[in-house]
Amino acid sequence: MRSSSVSLLNRTVMVYDLECRKERGSGTCVLETKNMILVSSGSKAKSIPKSVSVFILDDGTRLDGRTILRRPVERLSSA
């Protein structure tokens, strides 16, 4: 599966930081913009920058955030 064809919305994701190689959190992606995703876990939500993150999706797909630095509508329509 090409990374450009993956939708993050309403998917469970684990987020890892590329710079310090540690887990930043996990939860459900509730919003995606060009540079950020919003991950909700319980009553808390975190804004995660795509450019410094790696996302592991609920199906095991691993996405480098740098490969999806576009608005979701642009990324999905070009797939």
Buried (B, 14 or more C-beta within 10 A) or exposed (E): EEBBEBEBEEBBBBBBBEEEEEEBBBBBBEBBEEBBBBBEEEEEBBEBBBEBBBBBBEEEEEBBBEBBEBEBEEBEEEE
